[in-house]
């Protein structure tokens, strides 16, 4: 063991004889540990919230939307084939989109109506996984009435269950000489889904493309657009550029999930950065305790430092003694913070015992996601702050004049 390491460890383990300095050292360790643990839990919750929100958004919406500038996409089969030919595309499905009114015995509700193709929607949307009553294939069931799948919150609010009938009113259902006449059709509730996002569960309704066309007055070869699913969601920008290049002869717009939700995810990223900076202040408080402890230790060990320098220890060795001592305390606090923060985050993730009101937040529980990069950055930041806190006391110790310290001995 090197001379500096030996002396630093001896000083640390002898702190119990100096109760006041030992208490300050304990505060330093606890401050660093609490800061690191708080950072791990909060950043894990922020990551989990962002991922859960992204998955829910991408489960209901596609990664890339191809829609027409003119309000309706004709010859969509050709456009779909072009989209399938782009590398990274795993699924393409047509859709019809509109806003209608739904009325039942339980009341009236505005509905975002989406016409889907049950044969290809499972390759793009997560509706089949979100079903709690019924099945997506029930939309294709032969019946006198067309079928609709509604969200769990809508069903709860209107008192609907599977097999009930509802009326859908389209404001632009039929075109006449005086304009558009509202059109009303009766639908049978074929299933209920739950995504976990209150906004979607309370407003979305799914029907077949044929039923949506009949209600909205669309022609048989027209859809609102195409939904495209990708193998890698983070390559949406590059795939969108390829789609724009291949579809430049068609009057269509291509937008990806990052563009459509840019403000939301930018705000979440900013909030994550702000929380990291705020909670890092706790670690900084712990590092200030390290400064106090080392300064007091330098004052107490003045004679020892003078003796070391008289025996040949240079300024670099003296600095290293106190840097190692403060860094060791910071490392212990950081390790203890990991020992507290990681288990707490894993318990939150496994048992989900903190529930959130679903009508306020887009998720109904506190999600947690630990990422190796964030854990590494937290540890590096804590150790760096603790290291910086040792520089001033170590420099003061190295600047000590041995003759002044031993003059009266």
Residue pairs with C-beta under 8 A, 6 or more apart in sequence:
1 9
3 313
3 317
4 317
4 320
4 321
4 324
5 324
7 308
7 321
8 320
8 321
8 322
8 324
8 325
8 328
9 328
11 297
11 301
11 321
11 325
12 25
12 325
12 328
12 329
15 21
15 22
15 25
16 22
18 300
20 296
21 293
21 296
21 297
21 300
24 289
24 292
24 293
24 296
25 289
25 293
25 329
27 286
27 289
28 286
28 287
28 289
28 290
28 292
28 293
28 329
28 330
28 333
29 286
29 329
29 332
29 333
29 336
30 286
30 333
31 282
31 283
31 285
31 286
31 287
31 289
31 333
32 283
32 286
32 287
32 329
32 330
32 333
32 334
32 336
32 337
32 382
32 386
33 286
33 333
33 334
33 336
33 337
33 340
34 282
34 286
34 337
34 340
35 279
35 280
35 281
35 282
35 283
35 284
35 285
35 286
35 337
35 382
36 283
36 333
36 334
36 336
36 337
36 338
36 340
36 341
36 378
36 379
36 382
37 337
37 338
37 340
37 341
37 344
38 279
38 282
38 341
39 276
39 279
39 280
39 282
39 283
39 337
39 341
39 378
39 382
40 337
40 338
40 341
40 342
40 344
40 345
40 370
40 375
40 378
41 341
41 344
41 345
41 348
41 368
42 275
42 279
43 272
43 275
43 276
43 374
43 378
44 345
44 348
44 349
44 368
44 369
44 370
44 374
45 345
45 348
45 366
45 367
45 368
46 268
46 271
46 272
46 275
47 272
47 368
47 369
47 370
47 371
47 374
48 349
48 366
48 367
48 368
48 369
49 268
49 363
49 367
50 265
50 268
50 269
50 272
51 367
51 369
52 196
52 363
52 367
52 369
53 197
53 264
53 268
53 362
53 363
54 233
54 257
54 265
56 195
56 196
56 197
56 200
56 362
56 363
57 197
57 257
57 261
58 126
58 233
58 257
59 125
59 126
59 127
59 129
59 130
59 195
60 125
60 126
60 127
60 195
60 197
60 200
60 204
61 227
61 257
61 260
62 93
62 124
62 125
62 227
62 228
62 229
62 257
63 228
63 229
63 230
63 233
63 236
63 239
63 256
63 257
64 227
64 228
64 229
64 230
64 236
64 239
64 240
64 243
64 254
64 255
64 256
64 257
65 225
65 226
65 227
65 228
65 254
65 255
65 256
65 260
66 73
66 79
66 83
66 225
66 226
66 227
66 228
66 243
66 247
66 252
66 253
66 254
67 73
67 224
67 225
67 226
67 252
67 253
67 255
68 74
68 224
68 225
68 251
68 252
68 253
69 251
69 252
69 253
70 251
72 218
72 219
72 222
72 223
72 224
73 79
73 94
73 222
73 223
73 224
73 225
73 226
73 252
74 221
74 222
75 221
76 94
76 221
76 222
76 223
76 225
76 226
79 226
79 247
79 250
79 252
80 92
80 94
80 226
82 243
82 246
82 247
83 89
83 92
83 226
83 228
83 243
83 247
84 92
85 246
86 239
86 242
86 243
86 246
87 239
87 242
88 230
88 231
88 232
88 235
88 238
88 239
89 228
89 229
89 230
89 231
89 239
90 123
90 229
90 230
90 231
91 120
91 123
91 124
91 228
91 229
92 120
92 123
92 124
92 226
92 227
92 228
92 229
93 116
93 117
93 120
93 121
93 123
93 124
93 125
93 226
93 227
94 117
94 120
94 209
94 223
94 225
94 226
94 227
95 114
95 115
95 116
95 117
95 209
95 223
95 224
95 225
95 226
95 227
96 113
96 114
96 115
96 209
96 212
96 213
96 216
96 218
96 223
96 224
97 112
97 113
97 114
97 115
97 224
97 225
98 113
98 170
98 212
98 216
98 224
99 110
99 111
99 112
99 113
100 110
100 111
100 113
100 168
100 169
100 170
100 171
100 215
100 216
101 108
101 109
101 110
101 111
101 168
101 169
101 171
102 108
102 109
102 110
102 111
102 150
102 154
102 158
102 166
102 167
102 168
102 169
102 205
103 109
103 166
103 167
103 169
104 158
104 159
104 160
104 164
104 165
104 166
104 167
105 159
106 157
106 158
106 159
106 160
107 157
107 158
109 154
109 157
109 158
109 203
110 203
111 150
111 154
111 168
111 203
111 204
111 205
112 203
112 204
112 205
113 168
113 205
113 207
113 212
113 215
114 204
114 205
114 206
114 207
114 212
115 206
115 207
115 208
115 209
115 210
115 211
115 212
115 213
115 223
115 224
116 125
116 127
116 139
116 206
116 207
116 208
116 209
117 208
117 209
118 136
118 137
118 139
118 140
118 208
121 127
121 128
121 136
122 128
122 136
123 229
124 227
124 228
124 229
125 227
126 195
127 136
127 149
127 193
127 206
128 135
128 136
130 193
130 194
130 195
131 149
131 191
131 192
131 193
132 152
132 192
132 193
132 194
133 161
133 162
133 191
133 192
134 149
134 162
134 190
134 191
134 192
135 191
136 149
136 191
136 206
138 147
138 149
138 190
138 191
139 147
139 148
139 149
139 190
139 191
139 206
139 207
139 208
140 208
141 147
141 190
143 188
145 165
145 186
145 187
145 188
146 185
146 187
146 188
146 207
146 208
146 210
146 211
146 214
147 187
147 188
147 189
147 190
147 191
147 207
147 208
147 211
148 166
148 168
148 187
148 188
148 189
148 190
148 205
148 206
148 207
148 211
149 189
149 190
149 191
149 192
149 193
149 205
149 206
149 207
150 160
150 189
150 191
150 192
150 193
150 204
150 205
150 206
151 192
151 193
151 194
151 195
151 200
151 201
151 202
151 203
151 204
151 205
152 192
152 193
152 194
152 201
153 198
153 201
153 202
153 358
154 160
154 201
154 202
154 203
154 204
154 205
155 161
155 189
155 192
157 202
158 166
160 166
160 189
160 192
161 189
161 192
162 189
162 190
162 191
162 192
163 188
163 189
164 188
164 189
165 186
165 187
165 188
165 189
166 186
166 187
166 189
167 184
167 185
167 186
167 187
168 184
168 185
168 186
168 187
168 205
168 215
169 182
169 183
169 184
170 182
170 183
170 184
170 185
170 215
170 216
170 217
171 180
171 182
172 180
172 182
172 216
172 217
173 180
173 181
173 182
173 183
173 184
173 215
173 216
173 217
174 180
174 181
174 182
174 183
174 217
175 181
175 217
180 217
183 215
183 217
185 211
185 214
185 215
187 207
187 211
193 201
193 204
193 206
194 201
195 201
196 358
196 362
196 363
196 364
197 362
197 363
198 358
198 359
198 360
198 362
199 362
207 215
209 223
212 218
213 219
213 220
213 222
225 252
228 239
228 243
230 236
230 239
233 257
236 256
236 257
236 258
237 256
237 258
239 256
240 254
240 255
240 256
240 259
243 254
244 254
247 254
258 265
280 381
280 385
283 381
283 382
283 385
283 386
284 385
286 330
286 333
286 386
287 330
287 385
287 386
287 388
287 389
288 389
290 326
290 329
290 330
290 386
290 389
290 390
291 389
291 390
291 392
291 393
293 326
293 329
294 322
294 325
294 326
294 389
294 390
294 393
294 394
295 392
295 393
295 396
297 322
297 325
297 393
298 305
298 322
298 393
298 396
298 397
298 400
301 397
302 400
302 405
303 405
303 406
303 409
305 318
305 397
305 400
305 402
305 405
306 400
306 402
306 403
306 404
306 405
306 406
307 402
307 406
308 317
308 318
309 318
309 400
309 402
310 402
310 406
315 398
315 399
316 398
318 394
318 397
318 398
318 400
319 394
319 395
319 397
319 398
320 394
321 394
321 397
322 390
322 393
322 394
322 397
323 387
323 390
323 391
323 394
325 390
326 386
326 387
326 389
326 390
326 393
326 394
327 383
327 386
327 387
327 390
329 386
330 382
330 383
330 385
330 386
330 387
330 389
331 383
331 386
333 382
333 386
334 379
334 382
334 383
334 386
337 382
338 375
338 379
342 370
342 375
345 368
345 370
346 368
346 370
347 353
348 354
348 366
348 368
349 367
349 368
349 369
349 370
352 365
352 366
354 365
354 366
355 364
355 365
355 366
356 363
356 364
356 365
356 366
357 364
358 364
